[in-house]
């Protein structure tokens, strides 16, 4: 994707746009280390200073994290997602659970009413990936697979605003799940999501909403809402 080179500021904007596209398109998922500065210079066909300026701009906006001695990593999929992650980094997990319940029950209810055949096929695929991730024992792989399934449910609601808000809160949700499951996947923590997807298949809006709500209710009941930010995770859930 070699870029033209009119003037410095305009070219930097082009590079920022190109790198942002790599992030928002999923080409560089959250957690990915992006190519090195020399690699980007060669790929984009621009000067090193222009690449450095663009990377710094995206880091300032919260999409990238520059880690000395390690590289530069994707930490959010949009400027708003980066803001959300910083804003709620120290939020009470109990409050995050309540937020998740509100968004996910609404999304599940609408998905049951509006899903298409393509949505159902995608949800089946995402459910299979989630189960495979659980069986692998890889906690981070499971976090990503679980988050993808829930975002898929929201996407099937065909409410673009609801889906965008949920997507921008994605890393907040992942951090909640990481807190809940810990570093290891334990058999007793597994929560089957087949009921949720089955209700969406059946077009049963209220059952879909109940299934979605059940994935956070046990966590909330087992935590202390007055323990601001220090709620214990009883692992009702992988909780998502």
Buried (B, 14 or more C-beta within 10 A) or exposed (E): EEBEEEEEEEBBBBBBEBBBEBBEEEEBEBEBEBBEBEEBBEBBEBBEEBBBBBBBBBBEBBBBBBEEEEBBBBBBBBBBBBBBBBEBEEBBBBBBBBBBBEBBBBBBBBBBBBBEEEBBEBBEEBBEBBBEBBEEEEBEBBBBBBBBBBBBBBBBBBBEEBBBBBBBBBBBBBBBBBBBBEEEBEEEBBBEBEBBBBBBBEEBBEBBBBBBBBBBBBBBEBBEEEEEEEBEBBBBBBBB
